[in-house]
């Protein structure tokens, strides 16, 4: 049997469909079916029960797929060892980033990274945290950037930075006269939130619960972007919280509505996440070094201290 044949087996096991698996492997369906049949004939067993729809793994097939995953990973690791020894940093690298990080962080490091590592082909997708976890576990992402900790047994996290929360309080608000604000000043019914499914929203809710801030049962408005939240706040519809890096893109007029928290400042932990198999670790390290360099520089330039988060996702 060959590594390619095992990859075909894994594709069918994942998609439970020979035609779809063939498309994902960029081969014809007859070619994929023939190669899987050769393995089954060689082993004198059936890996898949083709009588069921969708196709199911047999009992022995489950064990073979589990072992095939290990073999394919170790084969990839051999390539990694050789590339690392040669000092080569290149090839395709699939990176996921959550929506509340992508618009601000990506422009900060992408140009620097591709100039320094021109042989790396970055394939970047904006995905929510649940999608990132699933794709990392299924081998469809090499790494991701998200709010942590995720507490996933098969994934490893390297903290890149801690991003402070900043309050956006429009003119004529009752706490407008404060120089710095406290978490207890927050009224959850007055805070404009991102839509359900965003981890930054969850961080705000946890922050208010843990602090004893006024917490109601209903929310006035929810939105899918920070830009919309700022515009709604400017219309007098409430206040909002923003991640620090997002505030750098605000115009000068809106920046006057920003308020920092007293120490210890609430913050979110942002990490680089990847499988514990550590495949393509040389590219992961290159990403880590590039990102931490530009972010720490930006935060230091604006005199904002990098701190441990008050509450974590």
C-alpha positions in Angstrom: 0.0 0.0 0.0 1.1 3.6 -0.6 0.7 6.9 1.2 -1.5 8.1 -1.6 -3.8 5.2 -1.2 -4.1 5.9 2.5 -4.9 9.5 1.7 -7.7 8.3 -0.5 -9.0 6.1 2.3 -9.0 9.1 4.7 -10.8 11.3 2.2 -13.7 8.7 1.8 -13.8 8.2 5.6 -14.2 12.0 6.0 -16.7 12.7 3.2 -18.6 9.3 3.2 -18.9 9.6 -0.5 -16.5 8.3 -3.3 -17.3 11.1 -5.8 -16.8 13.9 -3.3 -13.6 12.3 -2.0 -12.3 12.0 -5.5 -13.0 15.7 -6.1 -11.1 16.7 -2.9 -8.2 14.5 -3.9 -8.2 15.9 -7.5 -8.5 12.5 -9.1 -11.3 10.8 -11.0 -13.8 8.7 -9.0 -12.9 5.4 -10.8 -9.2 6.0 -10.0 -9.9 6.6 -6.3 -12.2 3.6 -6.1 -9.7 1.3 -7.8 -6.9 2.3 -5.4 -9.1 1.7 -2.4 -10.1 -1.6 -3.8 -6.5 -2.6 -4.2 -5.8 -1.9 -0.5 -8.9 -4.0 0.5 -7.7 -6.8 -1.7 -4.2 -6.6 -0.3 -5.5 -6.7 3.3 -8.3 -9.2 2.5 -10.9 -7.1 4.3 -13.5 -4.4 3.6 -12.7 -0.9 4.9 -16.1 0.6 3.8 -19.6 -0.8 3.9 -20.8 0.4 0.4 -24.4 -0.9 1.0 -25.2 2.0 3.3 -25.9 5.6 2.4 -23.9 7.5 3.3 -21.0 5.0 3.1 -20.0 3.7 6.5 -16.7 2.4 7.9 -16.6 -1.3 8.9 -15.4 -2.2 12.4 -11.9 -3.0 11.0 -12.2 0.0 8.8 -12.4 2.3 11.8 -9.1 0.9 13.1 -7.4 1.2 9.8 -8.5 4.8 9.3 -7.1 5.7 12.8 -3.8 4.1 11.9 -3.8 5.6 8.4 -4.0 9.1 10.0 -0.9 8.4 12.0 1.0 7.1 9.0 0.1 10.1 6.8 1.1 12.5 9.6 4.4 10.8 10.1 5.1 10.8 6.4 4.5 14.6 6.4 6.7 14.9 9.4 9.6 13.4 7.4 9.2 16.1 4.8 9.2 18.7 7.6 12.4 17.4 9.1 14.2 17.6 5.8 12.9 21.1 5.1 13.9 22.3 8.6 17.4 20.8 8.2 17.8 22.6 4.9 16.6 25.8 6.4 13.8 26.0 3.9 10.6 27.9 4.9 8.1 27.5 2.1 5.2 25.6 0.7 1.4 25.9 1.2 0.2 26.9 4.6 -3.5 27.2 5.5 -4.3 29.7 8.2 -7.7 30.5 9.8 -8.4 33.7 11.6 -11.5 34.7 13.6 -13.6 37.7 12.3 -12.9 40.0 15.2 -9.1 39.7 14.6 -8.8 39.4 10.8 -9.5 43.1 9.8 -7.0 44.6 12.2 -4.2 42.0 12.6 -3.9 40.7 9.1 -2.9 44.1 7.5 -0.3 44.6 10.3 1.7 41.4 9.6 0.9 40.1 6.1 3.1 42.3 4.0 6.0 41.8 6.4 5.6 38.1 6.4 5.3 37.6 2.6 8.3 39.8 2.0 10.4 37.9 4.5 9.2 34.4 3.5 8.3 34.7 -0.2 8.3 30.9 -0.7 5.4 30.4 1.7 2.0 30.3 0.0 -0.5 31.5 2.6 -4.1 30.5 2.2 -6.1 32.5 4.7 -9.7 32.0 5.7 -11.9 34.0 8.0 -13.7 31.4 10.2 -15.4 31.4 13.6 -13.9 29.5 16.5 -15.9 26.3 16.1 -15.0 26.1 12.4 -11.4 26.6 13.2 -11.3 23.8 15.8 -13.0 21.4 13.4 -10.8 22.2 10.5 -7.6 21.9 12.6 -8.7 18.5 13.9 -9.6 17.3 10.4 -6.3 18.5 8.9 -7.9 21.2 6.7 -5.9 24.0 8.5 -2.3 24.1 9.5 -2.8 26.8 12.1 -5.2 29.5 13.3 -5.3 32.7 15.2 -8.1 33.0 17.8 -9.1 34.1 21.3 -7.9 31.5 23.8 -7.8 29.4 25.9 -9.8 26.8 23.9 -8.9 23.8 26.2 -8.8 21.4 23.2 -6.8 18.3 24.0 -5.4 17.8 20.5 -4.5 21.4 19.9 -1.6 23.5 21.1 -1.7 27.2 21.8 1.1 29.8 21.8 0.1 33.2 23.2 0.9 36.0 20.7 -0.3 39.0 22.8 -3.0 40.2 25.2 -5.3 42.8 23.7 -6.9 45.3 26.1 -10.6 46.1 25.9 -11.4 49.8 25.3 -14.7 51.4 26.0 -16.4 53.5 23.3 -18.6 56.1 25.1 -20.3 58.7 22.9 -20.9 62.4 23.8 -23.5 63.3 26.4 -23.4 59.8 28.1 -23.8 59.8 31.9 -20.2 58.4 32.5 -18.6 60.7 29.9 -16.8 62.8 32.4 -14.6 60.0 33.8 -10.9 59.9 32.9 -10.8 56.1 33.2 -13.7 53.7 33.8 -14.2 50.6 35.9 -15.9 47.4 34.9 -18.6 48.2 37.5 -19.5 51.3 35.4 -20.8 49.0 32.7 -24.5 48.4 32.2 -25.0 45.4 29.9 -28.4 46.7 28.8 -26.5 49.8 27.5 -23.8 47.9 25.6 -24.1 47.3 21.9 -22.9 43.7 21.3 -21.7 41.7 18.4 -24.0 39.0 17.2 -24.1 35.6 18.9 -21.3 33.4 17.8 -18.5 35.9 18.2 -16.1 35.1 21.0 -15.5 38.8 21.7 -19.2 39.1 22.6 -18.8 36.2 25.0 -15.8 37.9 26.6 -17.9 41.0 27.3 -20.7 39.0 28.8 -18.3 37.1 31.0 -16.6 40.3 32.0 -19.9 41.8 33.2 -21.0 38.6 35.0 -17.7 38.3 36.8 -17.6 41.9 37.8 -21.0 42.3 39.3 -21.9 45.0 36.8 -25.5 45.7 36.1 -26.8 42.8 34.0 -30.2 42.8 32.4 -32.1 40.1 30.6 -32.4 41.8 27.2 -30.2 43.7 24.8 -31.1 46.6 22.7 -29.1 45.9 19.6 -26.7 43.4 18.1 -24.5 43.7 15.1 -22.0 41.8 13.0 -19.2 44.4 12.9 -17.4 46.9 15.2 -17.9 49.6 12.6 -21.7 49.3 12.9 -21.5 49.3 16.7 -19.5 52.6 16.7 -22.0 54.2 14.3 -24.9 53.1 16.4 -23.2 54.5 19.6 -22.6 57.8 17.8 -26.4 57.9 17.2 -27.0 57.8 20.9 -28.1 54.1 21.0 -25.6 53.0 23.6 -22.0 52.3 24.4 -19.7 49.5 23.2 -16.4 47.8 23.9 -13.7 47.4 21.3 -10.5 45.4 21.1 -7.5 47.8 21.3 -6.1 47.2 17.8 -9.4 48.1 16.2 -9.3 51.5 17.8 -6.2 52.4 15.8 -8.3 52.7 12.7 -10.9 55.1 14.1 -10.9 58.7 12.9 -9.7 61.4 15.2 -13.2 62.5 16.1 -14.2 59.0 17.2 -11.0 58.4 19.1 -12.1 61.2 21.5 -14.8 58.8 22.6 -12.4 56.1 23.7 -11.9 55.4 27.4 -9.4 53.0 28.9 -10.1 50.9 32.0 -8.3 51.3 35.3 -5.7 48.6 36.2 -6.0 45.7 35.9 -7.3 46.3 32.5 -9.6 43.6 31.0 -8.1 42.0 27.9 -8.4 39.0 25.7 -5.7 36.5 25.0 -4.8 36.0 21.3 -3.0 32.8 20.4 -1.6 30.9 17.5 -3.3 27.5 17.5 -2.1 24.3 15.8 -2.3 20.5 16.1 0.0 18.9 18.7 1.6 17.0 15.9 3.4 20.3 15.1 3.6 19.8 11.4 5.1 22.8 9.5 6.4 24.1 12.9 9.1 26.1 11.0 6.3 28.2 9.3 4.4 28.4 12.6 7.5 29.8 14.3 8.0 32.3 11.5 4.4 33.5 11.8 4.7 33.8 15.6 7.8 35.9 15.4 6.4 38.2 12.7 3.1 38.8 14.5 4.5 39.3 18.0 7.0 41.8 16.6 4.6 44.0 14.8 1.9 43.9 17.5 4.2 44.7 20.4 5.6 47.5 18.4 2.2 49.0 17.7 1.0 48.6 21.3 4.3 50.1 22.7 4.0 53.0 20.3 0.6 53.9 21.7 1.8 53.5 25.3 -0.6 50.6 26.0 0.7 48.0 28.4 0.4 44.3 27.4 -1.3 42.6 30.3 -2.7 39.4 31.5 -6.5 39.1 30.7 -8.9 39.7 33.5 -11.2 37.0 32.1 -10.7 34.5 29.5 -12.9 33.0 26.8 
